[in-house]
Amino acid sequence: MTLQILDREKNKLYSDGNFWELSRKEENDCFYGVSFVSSIKFIEEKLLPFYQDIELILGLSDNGNNSIGQRMQELMDKRVSWVNYVENNLESEFAKRILDGSLRL
């Protein structure tokens, strides 16, 4: 699997680009993206320190081993665990940003 990055403003597709280098070339307060492998730790370490407003679409991939229904259930289970994380870690940057609306998943 290769990393492909689409620059919507320039309408240019970068294949095997360095995501972090490309996304931080210019001062940018907003991050809009799609991720197929996200975790709270990834979001806290790689996105929250650099962007004031984040909208992250959590995608589903079908690797042939799971049906779409199973993948949807995994996503729902992950959502429940993220809600539990927020409730139990109200002082974390992740929870604060979810609650103030500057992080949308």
Biopython code that builds the backbone (N, CA, C, O; Angstrom):
import numpy as np
from Bio.PDB.StructureBuilder import StructureBuilder

atoms = [
    (1, "MET", "N", (0.849, -1.167, 0.000)),
    (1, "MET", "CA", (0.000, 0.000, 0.000)),
    (1, "MET", "C", (0.897, 1.232, 0.000)),
    (1, "MET", "O", (1.862, 1.304, 0.762)),
    (2, "THR", "N", (0.580, 2.195, -0.850)),
    (2, "THR", "CA", (1.374, 3.417, -0.909)),
    (2, "THR", "C", (0.569, 4.586, -0.373)),
    (2, "THR", "O", (-0.662, 4.588, -0.383)),
    (3, "LEU", "N", (1.302, 5.567, 0.089)),
    (3, "LEU", "CA", (0.674, 6.781, 0.583)),
    (3, "LEU", "C", (0.450, 7.721, -0.590)),
    (3, "LEU", "O", (1.389, 8.063, -1.309)),
    (4, "GLN", "N", (-0.787, 8.135, -0.779)),
    (4, "GLN", "CA", (-1.106, 9.109, -1.807)),
    (4, "GLN", "C", (-1.732, 10.318, -1.142)),
    (4, "GLN", "O", (-2.644, 10.190, -0.325)),
    (5, "ILE", "N", (-1.234, 11.492, -1.498)),
    (5, "ILE", "CA", (-1.694, 12.726, -0.899)),
    (5, "ILE", "C", (-2.245, 13.608, -2.004)),
    (5, "ILE", "O", (-1.570, 13.868, -3.000)),
    (6, "LEU", "N", (-3.477, 14.066, -1.821)),
    (6, "LEU", "CA", (-4.104, 14.961, -2.793)),
    (6, "LEU", "C", (-4.113, 16.366, -2.223)),
    (6, "LEU", "O", (-4.701, 16.620, -1.172)),
    (7, "ASP", "N", (-3.459, 17.274, -2.923)),
    (7, "ASP", "CA", (-3.507, 18.691, -2.569)),
    (7, "ASP", "C", (-4.711, 19.263, -3.294)),
    (7, "ASP", "O", (-4.676, 19.474, -4.506)),
    (8, "ARG", "N", (-5.796, 19.518, -2.530)),
    (8, "ARG", "CA", (-7.046, 19.970, -3.151)),
    (8, "ARG", "C", (-6.911, 21.334, -3.788)),
    (8, "ARG", "O", (-7.508, 21.586, -4.835)),
    (9, "GLU", "N", (-6.133, 22.229, -3.177)),
    (9, "GLU", "CA", (-6.006, 23.577, -3.728)),
    (9, "GLU", "C", (-5.257, 23.585, -5.048)),
    (9, "GLU", "O", (-5.615, 24.334, -5.957)),
    (10, "LYS", "N", (-4.215, 22.758, -5.169)),
    (10, "LYS", "CA", (-3.420, 22.699, -6.397)),
    (10, "LYS", "C", (-3.912, 21.618, -7.347)),
    (10, "LYS", "O", (-3.431, 21.514, -8.475)),
    (11, "ASN", "N", (-4.881, 20.803, -6.891)),
    (11, "ASN", "CA", (-5.400, 19.685, -7.671)),
    (11, "ASN", "C", (-4.256, 18.796, -8.167)),
    (11, "ASN", "O", (-4.184, 18.432, -9.341)),
    (12, "LYS", "N", (-3.365, 18.463, -7.228)),
    (12, "LYS", "CA", (-2.195, 17.661, -7.553)),
    (12, "LYS", "C", (-2.123, 16.464, -6.621)),
    (12, "LYS", "O", (-2.335, 16.594, -5.416)),
    (13, "LEU", "N", (-1.821, 15.291, -7.185)),
    (13, "LEU", "CA", (-1.695, 14.056, -6.414)),
    (13, "LEU", "C", (-0.215, 13.734, -6.234)),
    (13, "LEU", "O", (0.535, 13.644, -7.206)),
    (14, "TYR", "N", (0.191, 13.564, -4.986)),
    (14, "TYR", "CA", (1.558, 13.176, -4.675)),
    (14, "TYR", "C", (1.542, 11.703, -4.295)),
    (14, "TYR", "O", (0.781, 11.300, -3.416)),
    (15, "SER", "N", (2.371, 10.897, -4.945)),
    (15, "SER", "CA", (2.497, 9.480, -4.596)),
    (15, "SER", "C", (3.775, 9.288, -3.803)),
    (15, "SER", "O", (4.827, 9.810, -4.172)),
    (16, "ASP", "N", (3.686, 8.539, -2.714)),
    (16, "ASP", "CA", (4.822, 8.280, -1.829)),
    (16, "ASP", "C", (5.455, 9.571, -1.330)),
    (16, "ASP", "O", (6.667, 9.630, -1.121)),
    (17, "GLY", "N", (4.645, 10.599, -1.138)),
    (17, "GLY", "CA", (5.157, 11.863, -0.613)),
    (17, "GLY", "C", (5.334, 11.789, 0.889)),
    (17, "GLY", "O", (4.731, 10.951, 1.559)),
    (18, "ASN", "N", (6.158, 12.664, 1.402)),
    (18, "ASN", "CA", (6.319, 12.772, 2.848)),
    (18, "ASN", "C", (5.183, 13.638, 3.356)),
    (18, "ASN", "O", (5.214, 14.861, 3.220)),
    (19, "PHE", "N", (4.188, 13.004, 3.936)),
    (19, "PHE", "CA", (2.985, 13.710, 4.362)),
    (19, "PHE", "C", (3.302, 14.886, 5.267)),
    (19, "PHE", "O", (2.799, 15.989, 5.052)),
    (20, "TRP", "N", (4.133, 14.662, 6.278)),
    (20, "TRP", "CA", (4.394, 15.708, 7.266)),
    (20, "TRP", "C", (5.130, 16.879, 6.638)),
    (20, "TRP", "O", (4.873, 18.034, 6.978)),
    (21, "GLU", "N", (6.046, 16.584, 5.723)),
    (21, "GLU", "CA", (6.767, 17.665, 5.041)),
    (21, "GLU", "C", (5.812, 18.487, 4.168)),
    (21, "GLU", "O", (5.863, 19.717, 4.169)),
    (22, "LEU", "N", (4.951, 17.804, 3.432)),
    (22, "LEU", "CA", (4.007, 18.498, 2.554)),
    (22, "LEU", "C", (2.978, 19.301, 3.343)),
    (22, "LEU", "O", (2.634, 20.417, 2.955)),
    (23, "SER", "N", (2.490, 18.746, 4.440)),
    (23, "SER", "CA", (1.408, 19.412, 5.166)),
    (23, "SER", "C", (1.895, 20.589, 5.999)),
    (23, "SER", "O", (1.100, 21.447, 6.382)),
    (24, "ARG", "N", (3.181, 20.637, 6.281)),
    (24, "ARG", "CA", (3.691, 21.707, 7.141)),
    (24, "ARG", "C", (4.551, 22.714, 6.391)),
    (24, "ARG", "O", (5.231, 23.526, 7.019)),
    (25, "LYS", "N", (4.537, 22.678, 5.052)),
    (25, "LYS", "CA", (5.320, 23.629, 4.279)),
    (25, "LYS", "C", (4.887, 25.061, 4.546)),
    (25, "LYS", "O", (5.714, 25.971, 4.595)),
    (26, "GLU", "N", (3.610, 25.250, 4.713)),
    (26, "GLU", "CA", (3.078, 26.574, 4.968)),
    (26, "GLU", "C", (2.380, 26.560, 6.321)),
    (26, "GLU", "O", (1.864, 25.532, 6.757)),
    (27, "GLU", "N", (2.373, 27.701, 6.968)),
    (27, "GLU", "CA", (1.652, 27.821, 8.241)),
    (27, "GLU", "C", (0.182, 27.544, 7.966)),
    (27, "GLU", "O", (-0.436, 28.204, 7.130)),
    (28, "ASN", "N", (-0.362, 26.590, 8.656)),
    (28, "ASN", "CA", (-1.727, 26.178, 8.370)),
    (28, "ASN", "C", (-2.461, 25.920, 9.677)),
    (28, "ASN", "O", (-2.011, 25.110, 10.488)),
    (29, "ASP", "N", (-3.579, 26.595, 9.893)),
    (29, "ASP", "CA", (-4.333, 26.403, 11.126)),
    (29, "ASP", "C", (-5.319, 25.247, 11.042)),
    (29, "ASP", "O", (-5.756, 24.736, 12.072)),
    (30, "CYS", "N", (-5.677, 24.827, 9.830)),
    (30, "CYS", "CA", (-6.718, 23.810, 9.654)),
    (30, "CYS", "C", (-6.143, 22.563, 8.996)),
    (30, "CYS", "O", (-5.275, 22.639, 8.127)),
    (31, "PHE", "N", (-6.643, 21.428, 9.426)),
    (31, "PHE", "CA", (-6.273, 20.161, 8.813)),
    (31, "PHE", "C", (-7.552, 19.423, 8.457)),
    (31, "PHE", "O", (-8.404, 19.194, 9.315)),
    (32, "TYR", "N", (-7.683, 19.053, 7.199)),
    (32, "TYR", "CA", (-8.803, 18.249, 6.730)),
    (32, "TYR", "C", (-8.202, 17.015, 6.080)),
    (32, "TYR", "O", (-7.361, 17.134, 5.189)),
    (33, "GLY", "N", (-8.620, 15.838, 6.509)),
    (33, "GLY", "CA", (-8.026, 14.643, 5.947)),
    (33, "GLY", "C", (-8.884, 13.414, 6.144)),
    (33, "GLY", "O", (-9.921, 13.435, 6.808)),
    (34, "VAL", "N", (-8.403, 12.339, 5.537)),
    (34, "VAL", "CA", (-9.024, 11.015, 5.639)),
    (34, "VAL", "C", (-7.946, 10.071, 6.149)),
    (34, "VAL", "O", (-6.817, 10.090, 5.658)),
    (35, "SER", "N", (-8.285, 9.257, 7.120)),
    (35, "SER", "CA", (-7.334, 8.292, 7.644)),
    (35, "SER", "C", (-7.997, 6.924, 7.741)),
    (35, "SER", "O", (-9.145, 6.803, 8.169)),
    (36, "PHE", "N", (-7.260, 5.909, 7.341)),
    (36, "PHE", "CA", (-7.760, 4.548, 7.456)),
    (36, "PHE", "C", (-7.148, 3.831, 8.662)),
    (36, "PHE", "O", (-7.571, 2.730, 9.013)),
    (37, "VAL", "N", (-6.164, 4.451, 9.286)),
    (37, "VAL", "CA", (-5.537, 3.880, 10.480)),
    (37, "VAL", "C", (-5.274, 5.003, 11.475)),
    (37, "VAL", "O", (-4.196, 5.596, 11.475)),
    (38, "SER", "N", (-6.244, 5.291, 12.310)),
    (38, "SER", "CA", (-6.079, 6.361, 13.290)),
    (38, "SER", "C", (-6.278, 5.816, 14.684)),
    (38, "SER", "O", (-7.028, 4.866, 14.910)),
    (39, "SER", "N", (-5.589, 6.441, 15.602)),
    (39, "SER", "CA", (-5.758, 6.131, 17.018)),
    (39, "SER", "C", (-5.700, 7.452, 17.771)),
    (39, "SER", "O", (-5.271, 8.472, 17.230)),
    (40, "ILE", "N", (-6.131, 7.421, 19.007)),
    (40, "ILE", "CA", (-6.065, 8.625, 19.833)),
    (40, "ILE", "C", (-4.618, 9.088, 19.937)),
    (40, "ILE", "O", (-4.344, 10.284, 19.831)),
    (41, "LYS", "N", (-3.692, 8.162, 20.141)),
    (41, "LYS", "CA", (-2.276, 8.513, 20.275)),
    (41, "LYS", "C", (-1.758, 9.205, 19.012)),
    (41, "LYS", "O", (-1.056, 10.211, 19.103)),
    (42, "PHE", "N", (-2.096, 8.679, 17.846)),
    (42, "PHE", "CA", (-1.676, 9.290, 16.581)),
    (42, "PHE", "C", (-2.215, 10.711, 16.472)),
    (42, "PHE", "O", (-1.481, 11.633, 16.116)),
    (43, "ILE", "N", (-3.483, 10.885, 16.775)),
    (43, "ILE", "CA", (-4.112, 12.206, 16.682)),
    (43, "ILE", "C", (-3.467, 13.172, 17.666)),
    (43, "ILE", "O", (-3.171, 14.316, 17.319)),
    (44, "GLU", "N", (-3.246, 12.704, 18.909)),
    (44, "GLU", "CA", (-2.646, 13.569, 19.924)),
    (44, "GLU", "C", (-1.219, 13.981, 19.568)),
    (44, "GLU", "O", (-0.830, 15.128, 19.790)),
    (45, "GLU", "N", (-0.447, 13.060, 19.022)),
    (45, "GLU", "CA", (0.970, 13.340, 18.747)),
    (45, "GLU", "C", (1.206, 14.028, 17.412)),
    (45, "GLU", "O", (2.069, 14.902, 17.316)),
    (46, "LYS", "N", (0.462, 13.655, 16.389)),
    (46, "LYS", "CA", (0.776, 14.114, 15.037)),
    (46, "LYS", "C", (-0.083, 15.262, 14.531)),
    (46, "LYS", "O", (0.323, 15.972, 13.611)),
    (47, "LEU", "N", (-1.262, 15.460, 15.111)),
    (47, "LEU", "CA", (-2.150, 16.493, 14.593)),
    (47, "LEU", "C", (-2.416, 17.623, 15.580)),
    (47, "LEU", "O", (-2.275, 18.794, 15.228)),
    (48, "LEU", "N", (-2.796, 17.292, 16.806)),
    (48, "LEU", "CA", (-3.208, 18.322, 17.759)),
    (48, "LEU", "C", (-2.150, 19.403, 18.015)),
    (48, "LEU", "O", (-2.517, 20.571, 18.142)),
    (49, "PRO", "N", (-0.863, 19.069, 18.096)),
    (49, "PRO", "CA", (0.112, 20.130, 18.358)),
    (49, "PRO", "C", (0.276, 21.131, 17.204)),
    (49, "PRO", "O", (0.781, 22.234, 17.411)),
    (50, "PHE", "N", (-0.142, 20.755, 16.010)),
    (50, "PHE", "CA", (0.172, 21.563, 14.836)),
    (50, "PHE", "C", (-1.016, 22.293, 14.216)),
    (50, "PHE", "O", (-0.827, 23.233, 13.445)),
    (51, "TYR", "N", (-2.236, 21.871, 14.543)),
    (51, "TYR", "CA", (-3.410, 22.446, 13.886)),
    (51, "TYR", "C", (-4.444, 22.875, 14.919)),
    (51, "TYR", "O", (-4.713, 22.157, 15.882)),
    (52, "GLN", "N", (-5.022, 24.059, 14.705)),
    (52, "GLN", "CA", (-6.054, 24.550, 15.614)),
    (52, "GLN", "C", (-7.410, 23.936, 15.323)),
    (52, "GLN", "O", (-8.223, 23.780, 16.234)),
    (53, "ASP", "N", (-7.667, 23.587, 14.082)),
    (53, "ASP", "CA", (-8.960, 23.035, 13.674)),
    (53, "ASP", "C", (-8.700, 21.790, 12.843)),
    (53, "ASP", "O", (-7.972, 21.840, 11.851)),
    (54, "ILE", "N", (-9.297, 20.668, 13.247)),
    (54, "ILE", "CA", (-9.037, 19.393, 12.581)),
    (54, "ILE", "C", (-10.356, 18.716, 12.245)),
    (54, "ILE", "O", (-11.230, 18.576, 13.101)),
    (55, "GLU", "N", (-10.491, 18.301, 11.004)),
    (55, "GLU", "CA", (-11.623, 17.480, 10.593)),
    (55, "GLU", "C", (-11.045, 16.233, 9.937)),
    (55, "GLU", "O", (-10.464, 16.295, 8.853)),
    (56, "LEU", "N", (-11.215, 15.108, 10.610)),
    (56, "LEU", "CA", (-10.617, 13.856, 10.162)),
    (56, "LEU", "C", (-11.719, 12.855, 9.863)),
    (56, "LEU", "O", (-12.493, 12.483, 10.744)),
    (57, "ILE", "N", (-11.781, 12.430, 8.625)),
    (57, "ILE", "CA", (-12.735, 11.408, 8.226)),
    (57, "ILE", "C", (-12.062, 10.060, 8.417)),
    (57, "ILE", "O", (-10.975, 9.817, 7.894)),
    (58, "LEU", "N", (-12.712, 9.191, 9.168)),
    (58, "LEU", "CA", (-12.174, 7.864, 9.425)),
    (58, "LEU", "C", (-12.715, 6.917, 8.370)),
    (58, "LEU", "O", (-13.912, 6.632, 8.331)),
    (59, "GLY", "N", (-11.827, 6.433, 7.519)),
    (59, "GLY", "CA", (-12.241, 5.611, 6.392)),
    (59, "GLY", "C", (-12.243, 4.133, 6.717)),
    (59, "GLY", "O", (-11.655, 3.689, 7.703)),
    (60, "LEU", "N", (-12.908, 3.397, 5.879)),
    (60, "LEU", "CA", (-12.962, 1.940, 5.983)),
    (60, "LEU", "C", (-12.230, 1.345, 4.792)),
    (60, "LEU", "O", (-12.391, 1.802, 3.660)),
    (61, "SER", "N", (-11.443, 0.346, 5.045)),
    (61, "SER", "CA", (-10.824, -0.373, 3.941)),
    (61, "SER", "C", (-11.266, -1.823, 4.042)),
    (61, "SER", "O", (-11.474, -2.341, 5.140)),
    (62, "ASP", "N", (-11.406, -2.460, 2.922)),
    (62, "ASP", "CA", (-11.822, -3.860, 2.912)),
    (62, "ASP", "C", (-10.665, -4.673, 2.374)),
    (62, "ASP", "O", (-10.409, -4.684, 1.170)),
    (63, "ASN", "N", (-9.965, -5.352, 3.268)),
    (63, "ASN", "CA", (-8.800, -6.122, 2.847)),
    (63, "ASN", "C", (-9.166, -7.541, 2.414)),
    (63, "ASN", "O", (-8.289, -8.383, 2.221)),
    (64, "GLY", "N", (-10.442, -7.793, 2.265)),
    (64, "GLY", "CA", (-10.883, -9.110, 1.820)),
    (64, "GLY", "C", (-11.151, -10.072, 2.956)),
    (64, "GLY", "O", (-11.814, -11.090, 2.756)),
    (65, "ASN", "N", (-10.653, -9.776, 4.138)),
    (65, "ASN", "CA", (-10.833, -10.680, 5.271)),
    (65, "ASN", "C", (-12.092, -10.381, 6.061)),
    (65, "ASN", "O", (-12.571, -11.231, 6.812)),
    (66, "ASN", "N", (-12.633, -9.183, 5.899)),
    (66, "ASN", "CA", (-13.793, -8.781, 6.674)),
    (66, "ASN", "C", (-14.877, -8.243, 5.753)),
    (66, "ASN", "O", (-14.594, -7.627, 4.725)),
    (67, "SER", "N", (-16.100, -8.484, 6.135)),
    (67, "SER", "CA", (-17.194, -7.889, 5.386)),
    (67, "SER", "C", (-17.336, -6.432, 5.787)),
    (67, "SER", "O", (-16.812, -6.020, 6.822)),
    (68, "ILE", "N", (-18.028, -5.660, 4.991)),
    (68, "ILE", "CA", (-18.268, -4.258, 5.318)),
    (68, "ILE", "C", (-18.999, -4.155, 6.662)),
    (68, "ILE", "O", (-18.713, -3.254, 7.451)),
    (69, "GLY", "N", (-19.922, -5.056, 6.924)),
    (69, "GLY", "CA", (-20.644, -5.051, 8.199)),
    (69, "GLY", "C", (-19.701, -5.213, 9.379)),
    (69, "GLY", "O", (-19.846, -4.524, 10.389)),
    (70, "GLN", "N", (-18.735, -6.117, 9.261)),
    (70, "GLN", "CA", (-17.758, -6.299, 10.333)),
    (70, "GLN", "C", (-16.913, -5.049, 10.504)),
    (70, "GLN", "O", (-16.626, -4.638, 11.628)),
    (71, "ARG", "N", (-16.516, -4.445, 9.394)),
    (71, "ARG", "CA", (-15.697, -3.226, 9.465)),
    (71, "ARG", "C", (-16.487, -2.086, 10.112)),
    (71, "ARG", "O", (-15.935, -1.313, 10.895)),
    (72, "MET", "N", (-17.771, -1.981, 9.787)),
    (72, "MET", "CA", (-18.616, -0.953, 10.397)),
    (72, "MET", "C", (-18.716, -1.176, 11.905)),
    (72, "MET", "O", (-18.671, -0.221, 12.680)),
    (73, "GLN", "N", (-18.851, -2.429, 12.317)),
    (73, "GLN", "CA", (-18.923, -2.734, 13.745)),
    (73, "GLN", "C", (-17.623, -2.343, 14.443)),
    (73, "GLN", "O", (-17.651, -1.814, 15.554)),
    (74, "GLU", "N", (-16.473, -2.604, 13.791)),
    (74, "GLU", "CA", (-15.189, -2.207, 14.364)),
    (74, "GLU", "C", (-15.144, -0.698, 14.556)),
    (74, "GLU", "O", (-14.679, -0.215, 15.588)),
    (75, "LEU", "N", (-15.622, 0.042, 13.573)),
    (75, "LEU", "CA", (-15.628, 1.496, 13.660)),
    (75, "LEU", "C", (-16.515, 1.965, 14.809)),
    (75, "LEU", "O", (-16.143, 2.870, 15.556)),
    (76, "MET", "N", (-17.691, 1.347, 14.948)),
    (76, "MET", "CA", (-18.591, 1.710, 16.051)),
    (76, "MET", "C", (-17.952, 1.370, 17.400)),
    (76, "MET", "O", (-18.054, 2.150, 18.347)),
    (77, "ASP", "N", (-17.298, 0.218, 17.491)),
    (77, "ASP", "CA", (-16.620, -0.157, 18.734)),
    (77, "ASP", "C", (-15.530, 0.860, 19.064)),
    (77, "ASP", "O", (-15.372, 1.248, 20.221)),
    (78, "LYS", "N", (-14.778, 1.292, 18.046)),
    (78, "LYS", "CA", (-13.723, 2.276, 18.261)),
    (78, "LYS", "C", (-14.327, 3.596, 18.729)),
    (78, "LYS", "O", (-13.767, 4.267, 19.596)),
    (79, "ARG", "N", (-15.465, 3.965, 18.155)),
    (79, "ARG", "CA", (-16.129, 5.218, 18.560)),
    (79, "ARG", "C", (-16.502, 5.161, 20.037)),
    (79, "ARG", "O", (-16.303, 6.130, 20.769)),
    (80, "VAL", "N", (-17.037, 4.034, 20.472)),
    (80, "VAL", "CA", (-17.397, 3.869, 21.884)),
    (80, "VAL", "C", (-16.150, 3.997, 22.758)),
    (80, "VAL", "O", (-16.196, 4.640, 23.807)),
    (81, "SER", "N", (-15.043, 3.398, 22.340)),
    (81, "SER", "CA", (-13.823, 3.485, 23.149)),
    (81, "SER", "C", (-13.306, 4.920, 23.183)),
    (81, "SER", "O", (-12.749, 5.346, 24.195)),
    (82, "TRP", "N", (-13.482, 5.677, 22.091)),
    (82, "TRP", "CA", (-13.048, 7.075, 22.081)),
    (82, "TRP", "C", (-13.922, 7.918, 22.996)),
    (82, "TRP", "O", (-13.412, 8.804, 23.682)),
    (83, "VAL", "N", (-15.229, 7.664, 23.023)),
    (83, "VAL", "CA", (-16.122, 8.387, 23.927)),
    (83, "VAL", "C", (-15.723, 8.081, 25.370)),
    (83, "VAL", "O", (-15.664, 8.985, 26.204)),
    (84, "ASN", "N", (-15.450, 6.818, 25.664)),
    (84, "ASN", "CA", (-15.013, 6.441, 27.012)),
    (84, "ASN", "C", (-13.700, 7.123, 27.369)),
    (84, "ASN", "O", (-13.515, 7.569, 28.502)),
    (85, "TYR", "N", (-12.783, 7.206, 26.396)),
    (85, "TYR", "CA", (-11.508, 7.876, 26.641)),
    (85, "TYR", "C", (-11.738, 9.342, 27.011)),
    (85, "TYR", "O", (-11.148, 9.842, 27.968)),
    (86, "VAL", "N", (-12.591, 10.024, 26.256)),
    (86, "VAL", "CA", (-12.884, 11.435, 26.529)),
    (86, "VAL", "C", (-13.464, 11.590, 27.932)),
    (86, "VAL", "O", (-13.032, 12.453, 28.696)),
    (87, "GLU", "N", (-14.445, 10.751, 28.269)),
    (87, "GLU", "CA", (-15.079, 10.844, 29.584)),
    (87, "GLU", "C", (-14.088, 10.618, 30.722)),
    (87, "GLU", "O", (-14.211, 11.226, 31.785)),
    (88, "ASN", "N", (-13.116, 9.752, 30.502)),
    (88, "ASN", "CA", (-12.165, 9.401, 31.556)),
    (88, "ASN", "C", (-10.887, 10.232, 31.532)),
    (88, "ASN", "O", (-10.051, 10.098, 32.425)),
    (89, "ASN", "N", (-10.725, 11.082, 30.530)),
    (89, "ASN", "CA", (-9.503, 11.883, 30.386)),
    (89, "ASN", "C", (-9.853, 13.306, 29.994)),
    (89, "ASN", "O", (-9.334, 13.826, 29.006)),
    (90, "LEU", "N", (-10.720, 13.932, 30.752)),
    (90, "LEU", "CA", (-11.229, 15.264, 30.400)),
    (90, "LEU", "C", (-10.137, 16.316, 30.302)),
    (90, "LEU", "O", (-10.336, 17.329, 29.633)),
    (91, "GLU", "N", (-9.002, 16.118, 30.936)),
    (91, "GLU", "CA", (-7.921, 17.098, 30.888)),
    (91, "GLU", "C", (-6.969, 16.874, 29.711)),
    (91, "GLU", "O", (-6.074, 17.688, 29.482)),
    (92, "SER", "N", (-7.151, 15.772, 28.954)),
    (92, "SER", "CA", (-6.263, 15.520, 27.821)),
    (92, "SER", "C", (-6.580, 16.487, 26.686)),
    (92, "SER", "O", (-7.707, 16.964, 26.554)),
    (93, "GLU", "N", (-5.576, 16.765, 25.878)),
    (93, "GLU", "CA", (-5.765, 17.662, 24.731)),
    (93, "GLU", "C", (-6.805, 17.086, 23.771)),
    (93, "GLU", "O", (-7.605, 17.833, 23.207)),
    (94, "PHE", "N", (-6.800, 15.764, 23.582)),
    (94, "PHE", "CA", (-7.770, 15.102, 22.711)),
    (94, "PHE", "C", (-9.190, 15.402, 23.192)),
    (94, "PHE", "O", (-10.037, 15.813, 22.399)),
    (95, "ALA", "N", (-9.454, 15.201, 24.478)),
    (95, "ALA", "CA", (-10.797, 15.423, 25.029)),
    (95, "ALA", "C", (-11.195, 16.886, 24.926)),
    (95, "ALA", "O", (-12.316, 17.201, 24.526)),
    (96, "LYS", "N", (-10.283, 17.781, 25.284)),
    (96, "LYS", "CA", (-10.596, 19.213, 25.207)),
    (96, "LYS", "C", (-10.971, 19.628, 23.795)),
    (96, "LYS", "O", (-11.908, 20.401, 23.596)),
    (97, "ARG", "N", (-10.235, 19.112, 22.809)),
    (97, "ARG", "CA", (-10.474, 19.514, 21.424)),
    (97, "ARG", "C", (-11.767, 18.893, 20.890)),
    (97, "ARG", "O", (-12.478, 19.529, 20.112)),
    (98, "ILE", "N", (-12.074, 17.679, 21.291)),
    (98, "ILE", "CA", (-13.354, 17.064, 20.902)),
    (98, "ILE", "C", (-14.493, 17.911, 21.478)),
    (98, "ILE", "O", (-15.445, 18.243, 20.773)),
    (99, "LEU", "N", (-14.388, 18.251, 22.751)),
    (99, "LEU", "CA", (-15.470, 18.962, 23.433)),
    (99, "LEU", "C", (-15.631, 20.400, 22.952)),
    (99, "LEU", "O", (-16.749, 20.913, 22.943)),
    (100, "ASP", "N", (-14.539, 21.071, 22.550)),
    (100, "ASP", "CA", (-14.694, 22.450, 22.070)),
    (100, "ASP", "C", (-14.991, 22.512, 20.568)),
    (100, "ASP", "O", (-15.187, 23.594, 20.014)),
    (101, "GLY", "N", (-15.022, 21.356, 19.923)),
    (101, "GLY", "CA", (-15.405, 21.307, 18.510)),
    (101, "GLY", "C", (-14.273, 21.555, 17.522)),
    (101, "GLY", "O", (-14.515, 21.597, 16.316)),
    (102, "SER", "N", (-13.041, 21.721, 18.005)),
    (102, "SER", "CA", (-11.938, 21.958, 17.076)),
    (102, "SER", "C", (-11.335, 20.664, 16.542)),
    (102, "SER", "O", (-10.453, 20.700, 15.683)),
    (103, "LEU", "N", (-11.802, 19.524, 17.042)),
    (103, "LEU", "CA", (-11.429, 18.208, 16.512)),
    (103, "LEU", "C", (-12.733, 17.475, 16.207)),
    (103, "LEU", "O", (-13.531, 17.197, 17.101)),
    (104, "ARG", "N", (-12.929, 17.169, 14.932)),
    (104, "ARG", "CA", (-14.153, 16.483, 14.516)),
    (104, "ARG", "C", (-13.772, 15.198, 13.807)),
    (104, "ARG", "O", (-13.006, 15.209, 12.843)),
    (105, "LEU", "N", (-14.317, 14.084, 14.295)),
    (105, "LEU", "CA", (-14.033, 12.776, 13.705)),
    (105, "LEU", "C", (-15.287, 12.237, 13.062)),
    (105, "LEU", "O", (-15.272, 11.141, 12.502)),
]
sb = StructureBuilder()
sb.init_structure("model")
sb.init_model(0)
sb.init_chain("A")
sb.init_seg("    ")
for serial, (resi, resn, name, xyz) in enumerate(atoms, 1):
    if name == "N":
        sb.init_residue(resn, " ", resi, " ")
    sb.init_atom(name, np.array(xyz, "f"), 0.0, 1.0, " ", f" {name:<3s}", serial, name[0])
structure = sb.get_structure()
